[in-house]
Amino acid sequence: MTSFPESDLSGTISRLFVYPVKSCAGVEVQEALLTETGLDLDRAWMVVDAQGVFLTQRALPRMALIRPQLKTSELVLRAPGMLALHLAVDAVEGPATVTVWKDTVPAWDMGPPGCAMVQRFSGATLPSGAV
């Protein structure tokens, strides 16, 4: 067993952000729950293409302008020139399988409204439900 001597190192977190929707804008939070997989609600949602492959700002730079807002029971997406989209966090269309880099993982399809909003704003070609 390796032990580490006491250290005088310390740090201060001056600002903390989570990114509820992968590749969209971040949300500043005052505190966050740390889970086994990271900060709670950080990258809890993502946008995928018609083949179920996740999309990023690398391919769709305008995704960075989509501002998520977390409310008690909904995720609100706002983008310049568009009406706000309210998605119930516990309402899903059904199970899905998506690809993130080289991993294929189970996910939940949030239905057509989120997909349509992201598609209109970013110009992406997406399936009927992708957020």
C-alpha positions as CSV (number, residue, x, y, z in Angstrom):
1,M,0.0,0.0,0.0
2,T,1.3,3.4,-1.0
3,S,1.0,6.3,1.5
4,F,1.4,9.9,0.8
5,P,2.9,12.3,3.3
6,E,0.8,15.2,4.6
7,S,0.8,18.1,2.1
8,D,0.4,21.8,2.4
9,L,-1.3,22.0,-1.0
10,S,-4.8,23.3,-1.0
11,G,-7.1,24.8,-3.6
12,T,-10.1,27.0,-3.9
13,I,-12.9,26.6,-6.4
14,S,-13.9,30.1,-7.5
15,R,-16.6,29.1,-10.0
16,L,-18.2,25.8,-10.8
17,F,-20.0,24.8,-14.0
18,V,-21.9,21.8,-15.1
19,Y,-22.8,21.1,-18.7
20,P,-26.2,19.4,-18.6
21,V,-26.3,18.9,-22.4
22,K,-23.0,17.7,-23.9
23,S,-21.5,20.4,-26.2
24,C,-24.1,23.0,-25.2
25,A,-23.3,26.0,-22.9
26,G,-22.5,25.4,-19.3
27,V,-24.5,26.3,-16.2
28,E,-22.9,28.0,-13.3
29,V,-23.8,26.3,-10.0
30,Q,-23.1,27.2,-6.4
31,E,-22.7,23.6,-5.4
32,A,-22.9,20.2,-7.0
33,L,-23.3,16.6,-5.9
34,L,-20.2,14.5,-6.6
35,T,-21.3,11.0,-7.8
36,E,-19.3,7.9,-8.8
37,T,-19.4,9.2,-12.4
38,G,-18.7,12.8,-11.8
39,L,-20.8,15.9,-11.0
40,D,-24.5,15.2,-10.9
41,L,-26.4,16.3,-14.1
42,D,-23.1,17.1,-15.9
43,R,-23.5,15.8,-19.5
44,A,-26.7,14.0,-18.5
45,W,-28.2,14.7,-21.9
46,M,-26.7,14.7,-25.4
47,V,-27.7,15.2,-29.0
48,V,-27.3,12.3,-31.4
49,D,-27.6,12.1,-35.2
50,A,-29.8,9.7,-37.2
51,Q,-27.3,6.9,-36.7
52,G,-27.3,7.4,-32.9
53,V,-23.8,8.9,-32.8
54,F,-23.4,11.8,-30.4
55,L,-22.8,15.3,-31.9
56,T,-20.4,17.9,-30.6
57,Q,-19.4,21.5,-31.1
58,R,-16.6,20.3,-33.4
59,A,-19.2,19.4,-36.0
60,L,-21.9,21.9,-35.0
61,P,-20.3,25.0,-33.5
62,R,-23.6,26.7,-32.9
63,M,-24.4,24.1,-30.2
64,A,-22.3,26.2,-27.9
65,L,-24.9,28.9,-28.1
66,I,-27.7,26.7,-26.8
67,R,-28.1,27.6,-23.1
68,P,-29.6,24.9,-20.9
69,Q,-31.3,25.8,-17.6
70,L,-32.1,23.2,-14.9
71,K,-35.4,23.6,-13.1
72,T,-37.0,21.3,-10.5
73,S,-38.7,19.0,-13.0
74,E,-37.6,20.3,-16.4
75,L,-34.7,21.1,-18.7
76,V,-35.1,24.4,-20.5
77,L,-33.1,25.0,-23.7
78,R,-32.7,28.5,-25.1
79,A,-31.0,29.6,-28.3
80,P,-30.7,33.0,-29.9
81,G,-33.8,33.8,-32.0
82,M,-35.7,30.8,-30.9
83,L,-38.5,30.2,-28.4
84,A,-37.4,28.4,-25.2
85,L,-38.0,24.7,-25.2
86,H,-39.2,23.0,-22.0
87,L,-38.5,19.3,-21.6
88,A,-39.8,17.3,-18.6
89,V,-36.7,15.5,-17.2
90,D,-38.7,12.4,-16.3
91,A,-40.6,12.0,-19.6
92,V,-38.9,9.9,-22.2
93,E,-40.1,8.4,-25.5
94,G,-38.3,5.1,-24.9
95,P,-34.9,3.4,-24.7
96,A,-32.2,4.0,-27.3
97,T,-28.7,2.9,-28.0
98,V,-26.1,5.6,-28.8
99,T,-22.4,5.8,-29.7
100,V,-20.0,8.1,-27.8
101,W,-16.6,7.9,-29.3
102,K,-15.9,4.1,-29.5
103,D,-18.5,3.1,-26.9
104,T,-22.0,2.0,-27.5
105,V,-24.2,2.7,-24.5
106,P,-27.9,2.6,-23.5
107,A,-29.7,5.9,-23.3
108,W,-33.2,7.4,-23.2
109,D,-34.8,9.2,-26.2
110,M,-36.4,12.5,-25.0
111,G,-38.6,12.7,-28.1
112,P,-39.1,15.0,-31.2
113,P,-39.3,18.5,-29.6
114,G,-35.7,18.7,-28.5
115,C,-34.5,17.3,-31.7
116,A,-36.5,19.7,-33.8
117,M,-35.2,22.7,-31.9
118,V,-31.5,21.7,-32.1
119,Q,-31.9,20.8,-35.8
120,R,-33.5,24.2,-36.7
121,F,-30.9,26.1,-34.8
122,S,-27.7,24.2,-35.7
123,G,-28.7,22.9,-39.2
124,A,-28.0,19.3,-38.2
125,T,-29.9,16.4,-39.7
126,L,-31.3,14.5,-36.7
127,P,-33.7,11.6,-36.2
128,S,-37.2,12.2,-34.8
129,G,-36.0,12.2,-31.2
130,A,-32.5,12.9,-30.2
131,V,-32.0,14.9,-27.0
